[in-house]
Amino acid sequence: MNEDHNARRQARIASPCRRQCTLDGHDVCVGCGRTITEICGWSALDEVGRVRVCADAAARLVARERRPR
């Protein structure tokens, strides 16, 4: 595969960023649910990695909503 093909594959999965960037005490963004490590490494991930990060982030957001306030 060439670099152009790799770039197109990575572009298929858009960043889950909601522009509500604030980290909680565990370095998880309260807007998108990604960890700071996932945010910083996003551009280097392939499609499979991005799908995994999006799923993990969504699960974190659901868990956050279920916590008692």
Wavefront OBJ file of the C-alpha trace (Angstrom):
o trace
v 0.000 0.000 0.000
v 1.167 3.499 -0.691
v 1.010 6.540 1.588
v -1.999 8.034 -0.226
v -4.026 4.867 0.308
v -3.070 4.785 3.996
v -4.106 8.417 4.412
v -7.502 7.736 2.816
v -8.102 4.721 5.078
v -7.293 6.728 8.209
v -9.575 9.564 7.111
v -12.608 7.255 7.054
v -12.919 7.291 10.838
v -13.379 10.879 11.969
v -12.177 12.076 15.331
v -14.863 11.838 18.002
v -13.801 15.250 19.334
v -16.771 17.430 20.281
v -14.706 20.549 20.994
v -15.593 20.286 24.690
v -12.020 19.539 25.662
v -11.697 19.294 29.412
v -9.855 16.493 31.170
v -11.205 14.949 34.356
v -9.063 13.690 37.236
v -8.229 10.524 35.287
v -7.056 12.396 32.170
v -10.212 11.471 30.255
v -11.886 14.131 28.127
v -15.383 14.929 29.395
v -16.441 15.830 25.834
v -15.402 12.807 23.781
v -14.416 10.222 26.400
v -10.904 9.610 25.079
v -7.872 9.455 27.330
v -5.097 11.989 26.851
v -2.948 9.179 25.422
v -5.650 8.308 22.873
v -6.077 11.963 21.911
v -2.349 12.482 21.398
v -1.962 9.245 19.434
v -5.054 9.616 17.223
v -3.246 10.715 14.066
v -0.960 7.670 14.153
v -3.785 5.120 14.473
v -4.990 2.964 11.618
v -8.697 2.387 10.962
v -8.923 -0.578 13.360
v -7.240 1.405 16.120
v -9.556 4.346 15.600
v -12.642 2.131 15.752
v -11.353 0.627 19.009
v -10.648 4.048 20.538
v -14.099 5.318 19.512
v -15.770 2.277 21.097
v -13.749 2.601 24.299
v -14.469 6.339 24.491
v -18.201 5.818 23.968
v -18.226 3.214 26.756
v -16.496 5.680 29.082
v -19.112 8.348 28.339
v -21.949 5.901 29.055
v -20.294 4.850 32.307
v -19.874 8.513 33.286
v -23.583 9.160 32.706
v -24.546 6.195 34.873
v -22.502 7.369 37.864
v -24.530 8.869 40.675
v -24.015 12.592 41.073
l 1 2 3 4 5 6 7 8 9 10 11 12 13 14 15 16 17 18 19 20 21 22 23 24 25 26 27 28 29 30 31 32 33 34 35 36 37 38 39 40 41 42 43 44 45 46 47 48 49 50 51 52 53 54 55 56 57 58 59 60 61 62 63 64 65 66 67 68 69
